[in-house]
Amino acid sequence: MTQLVPLAKEVDENKVTPGVLGFIVFAVMAVAVWGLMKSMNRHMGKVDFKEPEDTAAKAASDAEPQRS
């Protein structure tokens, strides 16, 4: 343990580093983004991209002139 003491003196005391608080904030943000991505994937899985087949028939019937 005494071997590490000289290494601590080599650090510039005027230098600003993020430290433990910066790491904690970054880790929380990473977990939040991961959770949002999981939620988005779950919601995108529920989306039905198929159109109903009767829309083509409805479009054809709308194109015909209506009799009054």
mmCIF file as Biopython writes it, N, C-alpha, C and O atoms, coordinates in Angstrom:
data_model
#
loop_
_atom_site.group_PDB
_atom_site.id
_atom_site.type_symbol
_atom_site.label_atom_id
_atom_site.label_alt_id
_atom_site.label_comp_id
_atom_site.label_asym_id
_atom_site.label_entity_id
_atom_site.label_seq_id
_atom_site.pdbx_PDB_ins_code
_atom_site.Cartn_x
_atom_site.Cartn_y
_atom_site.Cartn_z
_atom_site.occupancy
_atom_site.B_iso_or_equiv
_atom_site.auth_seq_id
_atom_site.auth_asym_id
_atom_site.pdbx_PDB_model_num
ATOM 1   N N  . MET A ? 1  ? 0.819   -1.190 0.000   1.0 0.0 1  A 1 
ATOM 2   C CA . MET A ? 1  ? 0.000   0.000  0.000   1.0 0.0 1  A 1 
ATOM 3   C C  . MET A ? 1  ? 0.864   1.254  0.000   1.0 0.0 1  A 1 
ATOM 4   O O  . MET A ? 1  ? 0.509   2.261  -0.613  1.0 0.0 1  A 1 
ATOM 5   N N  . THR A ? 2  ? 1.980   1.190  0.679   1.0 0.0 2  A 1 
ATOM 6   C CA . THR A ? 2  ? 2.873   2.357  0.727   1.0 0.0 2  A 1 
ATOM 7   C C  . THR A ? 2  ? 3.524   2.628  -0.622  1.0 0.0 2  A 1 
ATOM 8   O O  . THR A ? 2  ? 4.045   3.720  -0.850  1.0 0.0 2  A 1 
ATOM 9   N N  . GLN A ? 3  ? 3.502   1.651  -1.512  1.0 0.0 3  A 1 
ATOM 10  C CA . GLN A ? 3  ? 4.086   1.848  -2.836  1.0 0.0 3  A 1 
ATOM 11  C C  . GLN A ? 3  ? 3.216   2.760  -3.690  1.0 0.0 3  A 1 
ATOM 12  O O  . GLN A ? 3  ? 3.721   3.392  -4.619  1.0 0.0 3  A 1 
ATOM 13  N N  . LEU A ? 4  ? 1.919   2.845  -3.397  1.0 0.0 4  A 1 
ATOM 14  C CA . LEU A ? 4  ? 1.004   3.666  -4.189  1.0 0.0 4  A 1 
ATOM 15  C C  . LEU A ? 4  ? 1.011   5.130  -3.768  1.0 0.0 4  A 1 
ATOM 16  O O  . LEU A ? 4  ? 0.520   5.979  -4.512  1.0 0.0 4  A 1 
ATOM 17  N N  . VAL A ? 5  ? 1.546   5.446  -2.609  1.0 0.0 5  A 1 
ATOM 18  C CA . VAL A ? 5  ? 1.556   6.831  -2.119  1.0 0.0 5  A 1 
ATOM 19  C C  . VAL A ? 5  ? 2.330   7.753  -3.050  1.0 0.0 5  A 1 
ATOM 20  O O  . VAL A ? 5  ? 1.846   8.854  -3.316  1.0 0.0 5  A 1 
ATOM 21  N N  . PRO A ? 6  ? 3.501   7.380  -3.563  1.0 0.0 6  A 1 
ATOM 22  C CA . PRO A ? 6  ? 4.196   8.283  -4.485  1.0 0.0 6  A 1 
ATOM 23  C C  . PRO A ? 6  ? 3.405   8.544  -5.765  1.0 0.0 6  A 1 
ATOM 24  O O  . PRO A ? 6  ? 3.516   9.625  -6.343  1.0 0.0 6  A 1 
ATOM 25  N N  . LEU A ? 7  ? 2.608   7.574  -6.219  1.0 0.0 7  A 1 
ATOM 26  C CA . LEU A ? 7  ? 1.810   7.776  -7.430  1.0 0.0 7  A 1 
ATOM 27  C C  . LEU A ? 7  ? 0.729   8.829  -7.210  1.0 0.0 7  A 1 
ATOM 28  O O  . LEU A ? 7  ? 0.372   9.549  -8.141  1.0 0.0 7  A 1 
ATOM 29  N N  . ALA A ? 8  ? 0.214   8.925  -6.010  1.0 0.0 8  A 1 
ATOM 30  C CA . ALA A ? 8  ? -0.823  9.897  -5.712  1.0 0.0 8  A 1 
ATOM 31  C C  . ALA A ? 8  ? -0.277  11.318 -5.768  1.0 0.0 8  A 1 
ATOM 32  O O  . ALA A ? 8  ? -1.017  12.247 -6.092  1.0 0.0 8  A 1 
ATOM 33  N N  . LYS A ? 9  ? 1.002   11.503 -5.461  1.0 0.0 9  A 1 
ATOM 34  C CA . LYS A ? 9  ? 1.599   12.837 -5.500  1.0 0.0 9  A 1 
ATOM 35  C C  . LYS A ? 9  ? 1.874   13.300 -6.926  1.0 0.0 9  A 1 
ATOM 36  O O  . LYS A ? 9  ? 2.045   14.496 -7.164  1.0 0.0 9  A 1 
ATOM 37  N N  . GLU A ? 10 ? 1.918   12.373 -7.874  1.0 0.0 10 A 1 
ATOM 38  C CA . GLU A ? 10 ? 2.171   12.731 -9.268  1.0 0.0 10 A 1 
ATOM 39  C C  . GLU A ? 10 ? 0.958   13.369 -9.918  1.0 0.0 10 A 1 
ATOM 40  O O  . GLU A ? 10 ? 1.095   13.993 -10.970 1.0 0.0 10 A 1 
ATOM 41  N N  . VAL A ? 11 ? -0.207  13.239 -9.342  1.0 0.0 11 A 1 
ATOM 42  C CA . VAL A ? 11 ? -1.427  13.805 -9.893  1.0 0.0 11 A 1 
ATOM 43  C C  . VAL A ? 11 ? -1.422  15.307 -9.662  1.0 0.0 11 A 1 
ATOM 44  O O  . VAL A ? 11 ? -1.137  15.776 -8.560  1.0 0.0 11 A 1 
ATOM 45  N N  . ASP A ? 12 ? -1.739  16.054 -10.706 1.0 0.0 12 A 1 
ATOM 46  C CA . ASP A ? 12 ? -1.790  17.511 -10.593 1.0 0.0 12 A 1 
ATOM 47  C C  . ASP A ? 12 ? -3.005  17.904 -9.762  1.0 0.0 12 A 1 
ATOM 48  O O  . ASP A ? 12 ? -4.127  17.545 -10.119 1.0 0.0 12 A 1 
ATOM 49  N N  . GLU A ? 13 ? -2.815  18.615 -8.688  1.0 0.0 13 A 1 
ATOM 50  C CA . GLU A ? 13 ? -3.913  18.985 -7.795  1.0 0.0 13 A 1 
ATOM 51  C C  . GLU A ? 13 ? -4.804  20.073 -8.391  1.0 0.0 13 A 1 
ATOM 52  O O  . GLU A ? 13 ? -5.921  20.276 -7.917  1.0 0.0 13 A 1 
ATOM 53  N N  . ASN A ? 14 ? -4.335  20.767 -9.409  1.0 0.0 14 A 1 
ATOM 54  C CA . ASN A ? 14 ? -5.138  21.811 -10.052 1.0 0.0 14 A 1 
ATOM 55  C C  . ASN A ? 14 ? -5.972  21.274 -11.204 1.0 0.0 14 A 1 
ATOM 56  O O  . ASN A ? 14 ? -6.747  22.018 -11.804 1.0 0.0 14 A 1 
ATOM 57  N N  . LYS A ? 15 ? -5.828  20.024 -11.515 1.0 0.0 15 A 1 
ATOM 58  C CA . LYS A ? 15 ? -6.559  19.406 -12.620 1.0 0.0 15 A 1 
ATOM 59  C C  . LYS A ? 15 ? -7.941  18.957 -12.143 1.0 0.0 15 A 1 
ATOM 60  O O  . LYS A ? 15 ? -8.078  18.337 -11.089 1.0 0.0 15 A 1 
ATOM 61  N N  . VAL A ? 16 ? -8.958  19.280 -12.937 1.0 0.0 16 A 1 
ATOM 62  C CA . VAL A ? 16 ? -10.330 18.908 -12.596 1.0 0.0 16 A 1 
ATOM 63  C C  . VAL A ? 16 ? -10.674 17.612 -13.315 1.0 0.0 16 A 1 
ATOM 64  O O  . VAL A ? 16 ? -10.490 17.505 -14.527 1.0 0.0 16 A 1 
ATOM 65  N N  . THR A ? 17 ? -11.171 16.627 -12.572 1.0 0.0 17 A 1 
ATOM 66  C CA . THR A ? 17 ? -11.586 15.354 -13.149 1.0 0.0 17 A 1 
ATOM 67  C C  . THR A ? 17 ? -13.023 15.060 -12.746 1.0 0.0 17 A 1 
ATOM 68  O O  . THR A ? 17 ? -13.490 15.572 -11.729 1.0 0.0 17 A 1 
ATOM 69  N N  . PRO A ? 18 ? -13.735 14.245 -13.522 1.0 0.0 18 A 1 
ATOM 70  C CA . PRO A ? 18 ? -15.127 13.953 -13.208 1.0 0.0 18 A 1 
ATOM 71  C C  . PRO A ? 18 ? -15.296 13.185 -11.901 1.0 0.0 18 A 1 
ATOM 72  O O  . PRO A ? 18 ? -16.269 13.411 -11.181 1.0 0.0 18 A 1 
ATOM 73  N N  . GLY A ? 19 ? -14.396 12.308 -11.590 1.0 0.0 19 A 1 
ATOM 74  C CA . GLY A ? 19 ? -14.447 11.574 -10.331 1.0 0.0 19 A 1 
ATOM 75  C C  . GLY A ? 19 ? -15.594 10.595 -10.246 1.0 0.0 19 A 1 
ATOM 76  O O  . GLY A ? 19 ? -16.174 10.190 -11.254 1.0 0.0 19 A 1 
ATOM 77  N N  . VAL A ? 20 ? -15.906 10.228 -9.029  1.0 0.0 20 A 1 
ATOM 78  C CA . VAL A ? 20 ? -16.929 9.217  -8.766  1.0 0.0 20 A 1 
ATOM 79  C C  . VAL A ? 20 ? -18.317 9.741  -9.126  1.0 0.0 20 A 1 
ATOM 80  O O  . VAL A ? 20 ? -19.129 9.001  -9.681  1.0 0.0 20 A 1 
ATOM 81  N N  . LEU A ? 21 ? -18.596 10.996 -8.821  1.0 0.0 21 A 1 
ATOM 82  C CA . LEU A ? 21 ? -19.915 11.559 -9.132  1.0 0.0 21 A 1 
ATOM 83  C C  . LEU A ? 21 ? -20.170 11.553 -10.634 1.0 0.0 21 A 1 
ATOM 84  O O  . LEU A ? 21 ? -21.278 11.240 -11.071 1.0 0.0 21 A 1 
ATOM 85  N N  . GLY A ? 22 ? -19.168 11.890 -11.420 1.0 0.0 22 A 1 
ATOM 86  C CA . GLY A ? 22 ? -19.312 11.852 -12.878 1.0 0.0 22 A 1 
ATOM 87  C C  . GLY A ? 22 ? -19.597 10.446 -13.375 1.0 0.0 22 A 1 
ATOM 88  O O  . GLY A ? 22 ? -20.416 10.255 -14.273 1.0 0.0 22 A 1 
ATOM 89  N N  . PHE A ? 23 ? -18.922 9.463  -12.792 1.0 0.0 23 A 1 
ATOM 90  C CA . PHE A ? 23 ? -19.162 8.081  -13.186 1.0 0.0 23 A 1 
ATOM 91  C C  . PHE A ? 23 ? -20.575 7.649  -12.827 1.0 0.0 23 A 1 
ATOM 92  O O  . PHE A ? 23 ? -21.240 6.976  -13.614 1.0 0.0 23 A 1 
ATOM 93  N N  . ILE A ? 24 ? -21.034 8.031  -11.644 1.0 0.0 24 A 1 
ATOM 94  C CA . ILE A ? 24 ? -22.390 7.655  -11.207 1.0 0.0 24 A 1 
ATOM 95  C C  . ILE A ? 24 ? -23.433 8.274  -12.128 1.0 0.0 24 A 1 
ATOM 96  O O  . ILE A ? 24 ? -24.384 7.602  -12.526 1.0 0.0 24 A 1 
ATOM 97  N N  . VAL A ? 25 ? -23.265 9.544  -12.468 1.0 0.0 25 A 1 
ATOM 98  C CA . VAL A ? 25 ? -24.222 10.208 -13.370 1.0 0.0 25 A 1 
ATOM 99  C C  . VAL A ? 25 ? -24.216 9.526  -14.729 1.0 0.0 25 A 1 
ATOM 100 O O  . VAL A ? 25 ? -25.280 9.276  -15.295 1.0 0.0 25 A 1 
ATOM 101 N N  . PHE A ? 26 ? -23.045 9.220  -15.259 1.0 0.0 26 A 1 
ATOM 102 C CA . PHE A ? 26 ? -22.954 8.544  -16.552 1.0 0.0 26 A 1 
ATOM 103 C C  . PHE A ? 26 ? -23.595 7.166  -16.500 1.0 0.0 26 A 1 
ATOM 104 O O  . PHE A ? 26 ? -24.296 6.779  -17.435 1.0 0.0 26 A 1 
ATOM 105 N N  . ALA A ? 27 ? -23.369 6.422  -15.431 1.0 0.0 27 A 1 
ATOM 106 C CA . ALA A ? 27 ? -23.945 5.083  -15.300 1.0 0.0 27 A 1 
ATOM 107 C C  . ALA A ? 27 ? -25.470 5.148  -15.222 1.0 0.0 27 A 1 
ATOM 108 O O  . ALA A ? 27 ? -26.157 4.325  -15.827 1.0 0.0 27 A 1 
ATOM 109 N N  . VAL A ? 28 ? -26.002 6.119  -14.483 1.0 0.0 28 A 1 
ATOM 110 C CA . VAL A ? 28 ? -27.465 6.273  -14.386 1.0 0.0 28 A 1 
ATOM 111 C C  . VAL A ? 28 ? -28.053 6.617  -15.744 1.0 0.0 28 A 1 
ATOM 112 O O  . VAL A ? 28 ? -29.101 6.092  -16.120 1.0 0.0 28 A 1 
ATOM 113 N N  . MET A ? 29 ? -27.387 7.494  -16.480 1.0 0.0 29 A 1 
ATOM 114 C CA . MET A ? 29 ? -27.885 7.851  -17.815 1.0 0.0 29 A 1 
ATOM 115 C C  . MET A ? 29 ? -27.832 6.654  -18.758 1.0 0.0 29 A 1 
ATOM 116 O O  . MET A ? 29 ? -28.737 6.469  -19.572 1.0 0.0 29 A 1 
ATOM 117 N N  . ALA A ? 30 ? -26.783 5.840  -18.657 1.0 0.0 30 A 1 
ATOM 118 C CA . ALA A ? 30 ? -26.675 4.655  -19.509 1.0 0.0 30 A 1 
ATOM 119 C C  . ALA A ? 30 ? -27.781 3.656  -19.195 1.0 0.0 30 A 1 
ATOM 120 O O  . ALA A ? 30 ? -28.357 3.067  -20.110 1.0 0.0 30 A 1 
ATOM 121 N N  . VAL A ? 31 ? -28.084 3.458  -17.927 1.0 0.0 31 A 1 
ATOM 122 C CA . VAL A ? 31 ? -29.158 2.543  -17.538 1.0 0.0 31 A 1 
ATOM 123 C C  . VAL A ? 31 ? -30.513 3.081  -18.011 1.0 0.0 31 A 1 
ATOM 124 O O  . VAL A ? 31 ? -31.373 2.312  -18.440 1.0 0.0 31 A 1 
ATOM 125 N N  . ALA A ? 32 ? -30.700 4.401  -17.930 1.0 0.0 32 A 1 
ATOM 126 C CA . ALA A ? 32 ? -31.960 5.004  -18.382 1.0 0.0 32 A 1 
ATOM 127 C C  . ALA A ? 32 ? -32.134 4.818  -19.887 1.0 0.0 32 A 1 
ATOM 128 O O  . ALA A ? 32 ? -33.230 4.486  -20.338 1.0 0.0 32 A 1 
ATOM 129 N N  . VAL A ? 33 ? -31.089 5.023  -20.664 1.0 0.0 33 A 1 
ATOM 130 C CA . VAL A ? 33 ? -31.176 4.836  -22.121 1.0 0.0 33 A 1 
ATOM 131 C C  . VAL A ? 33 ? -31.444 3.372  -22.441 1.0 0.0 33 A 1 
ATOM 132 O O  . VAL A ? 33 ? -32.233 3.068  -23.336 1.0 0.0 33 A 1 
ATOM 133 N N  . TRP A ? 34 ? -30.795 2.465  -21.721 1.0 0.0 34 A 1 
ATOM 134 C CA . TRP A ? 34 ? -31.033 1.040  -21.946 1.0 0.0 34 A 1 
ATOM 135 C C  . TRP A ? 34 ? -32.502 0.694  -21.668 1.0 0.0 34 A 1 
ATOM 136 O O  . TRP A ? 34 ? -33.123 -0.041 -22.436 1.0 0.0 34 A 1 
ATOM 137 N N  . GLY A ? 35 ? -33.052 1.222  -20.575 1.0 0.0 35 A 1 
ATOM 138 C CA . GLY A ? 35 ? -34.456 0.966  -20.245 1.0 0.0 35 A 1 
ATOM 139 C C  . GLY A ? 35 ? -35.400 1.544  -21.285 1.0 0.0 35 A 1 
ATOM 140 O O  . GLY A ? 35 ? -36.393 0.910  -21.643 1.0 0.0 35 A 1 
ATOM 141 N N  . LEU A ? 36 ? -35.099 2.744  -21.773 1.0 0.0 36 A 1 
ATOM 142 C CA . LEU A ? 36 ? -35.941 3.346  -22.811 1.0 0.0 36 A 1 
ATOM 143 C C  . LEU A ? 36 ? -35.898 2.545  -24.110 1.0 0.0 36 A 1 
ATOM 144 O O  . LEU A ? 36 ? -36.914 2.405  -24.791 1.0 0.0 36 A 1 
ATOM 145 N N  . MET A ? 37 ? -34.734 2.025  -24.448 1.0 0.0 37 A 1 
ATOM 146 C CA . MET A ? 37 ? -34.623 1.212  -25.667 1.0 0.0 37 A 1 
ATOM 147 C C  . MET A ? 37 ? -35.404 -0.091 -25.521 1.0 0.0 37 A 1 
ATOM 148 O O  . MET A ? 37 ? -36.060 -0.527 -26.467 1.0 0.0 37 A 1 
ATOM 149 N N  . LYS A ? 38 ? -35.341 -0.715 -24.348 1.0 0.0 38 A 1 
ATOM 150 C CA . LYS A ? 38 ? -36.124 -1.937 -24.121 1.0 0.0 38 A 1 
ATOM 151 C C  . LYS A ? 38 ? -37.618 -1.643 -24.242 1.0 0.0 38 A 1 
ATOM 152 O O  . LYS A ? 38 ? -38.364 -2.411 -24.849 1.0 0.0 38 A 1 
ATOM 153 N N  . SER A ? 39 ? -38.042 -0.526 -23.657 1.0 0.0 39 A 1 
ATOM 154 C CA . SER A ? 39 ? -39.450 -0.141 -23.715 1.0 0.0 39 A 1 
ATOM 155 C C  . SER A ? 39 ? -39.879 0.140  -25.159 1.0 0.0 39 A 1 
ATOM 156 O O  . SER A ? 39 ? -40.960 -0.267 -25.584 1.0 0.0 39 A 1 
ATOM 157 N N  . MET A ? 40 ? -39.018 0.840  -25.905 1.0 0.0 40 A 1 
ATOM 158 C CA . MET A ? 40 ? -39.348 1.146  -27.298 1.0 0.0 40 A 1 
ATOM 159 C C  . MET A ? 40 ? -39.474 -0.140 -28.108 1.0 0.0 40 A 1 
ATOM 160 O O  . MET A ? 40 ? -40.401 -0.278 -28.906 1.0 0.0 40 A 1 
ATOM 161 N N  . ASN A ? 41 ? -38.556 -1.078 -27.913 1.0 0.0 41 A 1 
ATOM 162 C CA . ASN A ? 41 ? -38.638 -2.344 -28.645 1.0 0.0 41 A 1 
ATOM 163 C C  . ASN A ? 41 ? -39.914 -3.095 -28.299 1.0 0.0 41 A 1 
ATOM 164 O O  . ASN A ? 41 ? -40.532 -3.702 -29.174 1.0 0.0 41 A 1 
ATOM 165 N N  . ARG A ? 42 ? -40.314 -3.063 -27.041 1.0 0.0 42 A 1 
ATOM 166 C CA . ARG A ? 42 ? -41.545 -3.738 -26.625 1.0 0.0 42 A 1 
ATOM 167 C C  . ARG A ? 42 ? -42.762 -3.091 -27.296 1.0 0.0 42 A 1 
ATOM 168 O O  . ARG A ? 42 ? -43.656 -3.791 -27.773 1.0 0.0 42 A 1 
ATOM 169 N N  . HIS A ? 43 ? -42.793 -1.764 -27.330 1.0 0.0 43 A 1 
ATOM 170 C CA . HIS A ? 43 ? -43.922 -1.072 -27.941 1.0 0.0 43 A 1 
ATOM 171 C C  . HIS A ? 43 ? -43.926 -1.231 -29.463 1.0 0.0 43 A 1 
ATOM 172 O O  . HIS A ? 43 ? -44.991 -1.350 -30.069 1.0 0.0 43 A 1 
ATOM 173 N N  . MET A ? 44 ? -42.751 -1.234 -30.079 1.0 0.0 44 A 1 
ATOM 174 C CA . MET A ? 44 ? -42.698 -1.418 -31.530 1.0 0.0 44 A 1 
ATOM 175 C C  . MET A ? 44 ? -43.127 -2.838 -31.912 1.0 0.0 44 A 1 
ATOM 176 O O  . MET A ? 44 ? -43.636 -3.056 -33.012 1.0 0.0 44 A 1 
ATOM 177 N N  . GLY A ? 45 ? -42.929 -3.787 -31.024 1.0 0.0 45 A 1 
ATOM 178 C CA . GLY A ? 45 ? -43.378 -5.153 -31.288 1.0 0.0 45 A 1 
ATOM 179 C C  . GLY A ? 45 ? -44.893 -5.268 -31.314 1.0 0.0 45 A 1 
ATOM 180 O O  . GLY A ? 45 ? -45.436 -6.175 -31.944 1.0 0.0 45 A 1 
ATOM 181 N N  . LYS A ? 46 ? -45.579 -4.358 -30.634 1.0 0.0 46 A 1 
ATOM 182 C CA . LYS A ? 46 ? -47.042 -4.385 -30.600 1.0 0.0 46 A 1 
ATOM 183 C C  . LYS A ? 46 ? -47.669 -3.738 -31.825 1.0 0.0 46 A 1 
ATOM 184 O O  . LYS A ? 46 ? -48.859 -3.924 -32.077 1.0 0.0 46 A 1 
ATOM 185 N N  . VAL A ? 47 ? -46.892 -2.983 -32.588 1.0 0.0 47 A 1 
ATOM 186 C CA . VAL A ? 47 ? -47.424 -2.272 -33.751 1.0 0.0 47 A 1 
ATOM 187 C C  . VAL A ? 47 ? -47.664 -3.261 -34.879 1.0 0.0 47 A 1 
ATOM 188 O O  . VAL A ? 47 ? -46.810 -4.094 -35.182 1.0 0.0 47 A 1 
ATOM 189 N N  . ASP A ? 48 ? -48.843 -3.161 -35.502 1.0 0.0 48 A 1 
ATOM 190 C CA . ASP A ? 48 ? -49.193 -4.014 -36.626 1.0 0.0 48 A 1 
ATOM 191 C C  . ASP A ? 48 ? -49.020 -3.200 -37.904 1.0 0.0 48 A 1 
ATOM 192 O O  . ASP A ? 48 ? -49.752 -2.240 -38.145 1.0 0.0 48 A 1 
ATOM 193 N N  . PHE A ? 49 ? -48.049 -3.593 -38.716 1.0 0.0 49 A 1 
ATOM 194 C CA . PHE A ? 49 ? -47.772 -2.849 -39.933 1.0 0.0 49 A 1 
ATOM 195 C C  . PHE A ? 49 ? -48.586 -3.330 -41.129 1.0 0.0 49 A 1 
ATOM 196 O O  . PHE A ? 49 ? -48.487 -2.754 -42.212 1.0 0.0 49 A 1 
ATOM 197 N N  . LYS A ? 50 ? -49.381 -4.366 -40.949 1.0 0.0 50 A 1 
ATOM 198 C CA . LYS A ? 50 ? -50.166 -4.893 -42.060 1.0 0.0 50 A 1 
ATOM 199 C C  . LYS A ? 50 ? -51.432 -4.064 -42.244 1.0 0.0 50 A 1 
ATOM 200 O O  . LYS A ? 50 ? -52.126 -3.737 -41.281 1.0 0.0 50 A 1 
ATOM 201 N N  . GLU A ? 51 ? -51.713 -3.734 -43.490 1.0 0.0 51 A 1 
ATOM 202 C CA . GLU A ? 51 ? -52.950 -3.020 -43.773 1.0 0.0 51 A 1 
ATOM 203 C C  . GLU A ? 51 ? -54.065 -4.036 -43.963 1.0 0.0 51 A 1 
ATOM 204 O O  . GLU A ? 51 ? -53.827 -5.134 -44.467 1.0 0.0 51 A 1 
ATOM 205 N N  . PRO A ? 52 ? -55.271 -3.679 -43.567 1.0 0.0 52 A 1 
ATOM 206 C CA . PRO A ? 52 ? -56.392 -4.595 -43.807 1.0 0.0 52 A 1 
ATOM 207 C C  . PRO A ? 52 ? -56.584 -4.804 -45.310 1.0 0.0 52 A 1 
ATOM 208 O O  . PRO A ? 52 ? -56.389 -3.883 -46.103 1.0 0.0 52 A 1 
ATOM 209 N N  . GLU A ? 53 ? -56.966 -6.020 -45.690 1.0 0.0 53 A 1 
ATOM 210 C CA . GLU A ? 53 ? -57.088 -6.347 -47.105 1.0 0.0 53 A 1 
ATOM 211 C C  . GLU A ? 53 ? -58.298 -5.677 -47.750 1.0 0.0 53 A 1 
ATOM 212 O O  . GLU A ? 53 ? -58.325 -5.519 -48.971 1.0 0.0 53 A 1 
ATOM 213 N N  . ASP A ? 54 ? -59.287 -5.285 -46.972 1.0 0.0 54 A 1 
ATOM 214 C CA . ASP A ? 54 ? -60.499 -4.708 -47.561 1.0 0.0 54 A 1 
ATOM 215 C C  . ASP A ? 54 ? -60.289 -3.248 -47.991 1.0 0.0 54 A 1 
ATOM 216 O O  . ASP A ? 54 ? -61.194 -2.671 -48.594 1.0 0.0 54 A 1 
ATOM 217 N N  . THR A ? 55 ? -59.168 -2.644 -47.714 1.0 0.0 55 A 1 
ATOM 218 C CA . THR A ? 55 ? -58.945 -1.258 -48.139 1.0 0.0 55 A 1 
ATOM 219 C C  . THR A ? 55 ? -58.824 -1.155 -49.648 1.0 0.0 55 A 1 
ATOM 220 O O  . THR A ? 55 ? -59.220 -0.145 -50.228 1.0 0.0 55 A 1 
ATOM 221 N N  . ALA A ? 56 ? -58.282 -2.185 -50.299 1.0 0.0 56 A 1 
ATOM 222 C CA . ALA A ? 56 ? -58.172 -2.167 -51.760 1.0 0.0 56 A 1 
ATOM 223 C C  . ALA A ? 56 ? -59.561 -2.239 -52.383 1.0 0.0 56 A 1 
ATOM 224 O O  . ALA A ? 56 ? -59.840 -1.555 -53.367 1.0 0.0 56 A 1 
ATOM 225 N N  . ALA A ? 57 ? -60.426 -3.064 -51.813 1.0 0.0 57 A 1 
ATOM 226 C CA . ALA A ? 57 ? -61.791 -3.161 -52.341 1.0 0.0 57 A 1 
ATOM 227 C C  . ALA A ? 57 ? -62.555 -1.871 -52.090 1.0 0.0 57 A 1 
ATOM 228 O O  . ALA A ? 57 ? -63.352 -1.454 -52.931 1.0 0.0 57 A 1 
ATOM 229 N N  . LYS A ? 58 ? -62.328 -1.238 -50.956 1.0 0.0 58 A 1 
ATOM 230 C CA . LYS A ? 58 ? -62.998 0.022  -50.642 1.0 0.0 58 A 1 
ATOM 231 C C  . LYS A ? 58 ? -62.526 1.122  -51.585 1.0 0.0 58 A 1 
ATOM 232 O O  . LYS A ? 58 ? -63.326 1.953  -52.015 1.0 0.0 58 A 1 
ATOM 233 N N  . ALA A ? 59 ? -61.243 1.135  -51.907 1.0 0.0 59 A 1 
ATOM 234 C CA . ALA A ? 59 ? -60.698 2.133  -52.818 1.0 0.0 59 A 1 
ATOM 235 C C  . ALA A ? 59 ? -61.299 1.957  -54.207 1.0 0.0 59 A 1 
ATOM 236 O O  . ALA A ? 59 ? -61.581 2.942  -54.889 1.0 0.0 59 A 1 
ATOM 237 N N  . ALA A ? 60 ? -61.496 0.723  -54.627 1.0 0.0 60 A 1 
ATOM 238 C CA . ALA A ? 60 ? -62.101 0.467  -55.954 1.0 0.0 60 A 1 
ATOM 239 C C  . ALA A ? 60 ? -63.561 0.906  -55.967 1.0 0.0 60 A 1 
ATOM 240 O O  . ALA A ? 60 ? -64.031 1.441  -56.971 1.0 0.0 60 A 1 
ATOM 241 N N  . SER A ? 61 ? -64.285 0.690  -54.875 1.0 0.0 61 A 1 
ATOM 242 C CA . SER A ? 61 ? -65.698 1.087  -54.840 1.0 0.0 61 A 1 
ATOM 243 C C  . SER A ? 61 ? -65.834 2.606  -54.747 1.0 0.0 61 A 1 
ATOM 244 O O  . SER A ? 61 ? -66.819 3.159  -55.235 1.0 0.0 61 A 1 
ATOM 245 N N  . ASP A ? 62 ? -64.885 3.280  -54.143 1.0 0.0 62 A 1 
ATOM 246 C CA . ASP A ? 62 ? -64.914 4.743  -54.088 1.0 0.0 62 A 1 
ATOM 247 C C  . ASP A ? 62 ? -64.632 5.351  -55.464 1.0 0.0 62 A 1 
ATOM 248 O O  . ASP A ? 62 ? -65.095 6.454  -55.754 1.0 0.0 62 A 1 
ATOM 249 N N  . ALA A ? 63 ? -63.885 4.650  -56.307 1.0 0.0 63 A 1 
ATOM 250 C CA . ALA A ? 63 ? -63.560 5.163  -57.625 1.0 0.0 63 A 1 
ATOM 251 C C  . ALA A ? 63 ? -64.768 5.110  -58.561 1.0 0.0 63 A 1 
ATOM 252 O O  . ALA A ? 63 ? -64.837 5.891  -59.510 1.0 0.0 63 A 1 
ATOM 253 N N  . GLU A ? 64 ? -65.706 4.219  -58.319 1.0 0.0 64 A 1 
ATOM 254 C CA . GLU A ? 64 ? -66.900 4.121  -59.160 1.0 0.0 64 A 1 
ATOM 255 C C  . GLU A ? 64 ? -67.803 5.328  -58.901 1.0 0.0 64 A 1 
ATOM 256 O O  . GLU A ? 64 ? -67.945 5.771  -57.761 1.0 0.0 64 A 1 
ATOM 257 N N  . PRO A ? 65 ? -68.410 5.853  -59.962 1.0 0.0 65 A 1 
ATOM 258 C CA . PRO A ? 65 ? -69.326 6.985  -59.752 1.0 0.0 65 A 1 
ATOM 259 C C  . PRO A ? 65 ? -70.578 6.531  -58.999 1.0 0.0 65 A 1 
ATOM 260 O O  . PRO A ? 65 ? -71.095 5.438  -59.230 1.0 0.0 65 A 1 
ATOM 261 N N  . GLN A ? 66 ? -71.046 7.371  -58.114 1.0 0.0 66 A 1 
ATOM 262 C CA . GLN A ? 66 ? -72.240 7.039  -57.330 1.0 0.0 66 A 1 
ATOM 263 C C  . GLN A ? 66 ? -73.478 7.488  -58.083 1.0 0.0 66 A 1 
ATOM 264 O O  . GLN A ? 66 ? -73.486 8.554  -58.698 1.0 0.0 66 A 1 
ATOM 265 N N  . ARG A ? 67 ? -74.519 6.678  -58.033 1.0 0.0 67 A 1 
ATOM 266 C CA . ARG A ? 67 ? -75.793 7.015  -58.696 1.0 0.0 67 A 1 
ATOM 267 C C  . ARG A ? 67 ? -76.688 7.711  -57.700 1.0 0.0 67 A 1 
ATOM 268 O O  . ARG A ? 67 ? -76.824 7.276  -56.557 1.0 0.0 67 A 1 
ATOM 269 N N  . SER A ? 68 ? -77.303 8.804  -58.146 1.0 0.0 68 A 1 
ATOM 270 C CA . SER A ? 68 ? -78.226 9.469  -57.257 1.0 0.0 68 A 1 
ATOM 271 C C  . SER A ? 68 ? -79.629 9.436  -57.778 1.0 0.0 68 A 1 
ATOM 272 O O  . SER A ? 68 ? -80.539 9.961  -57.137 1.0 0.0 68 A 1 
#
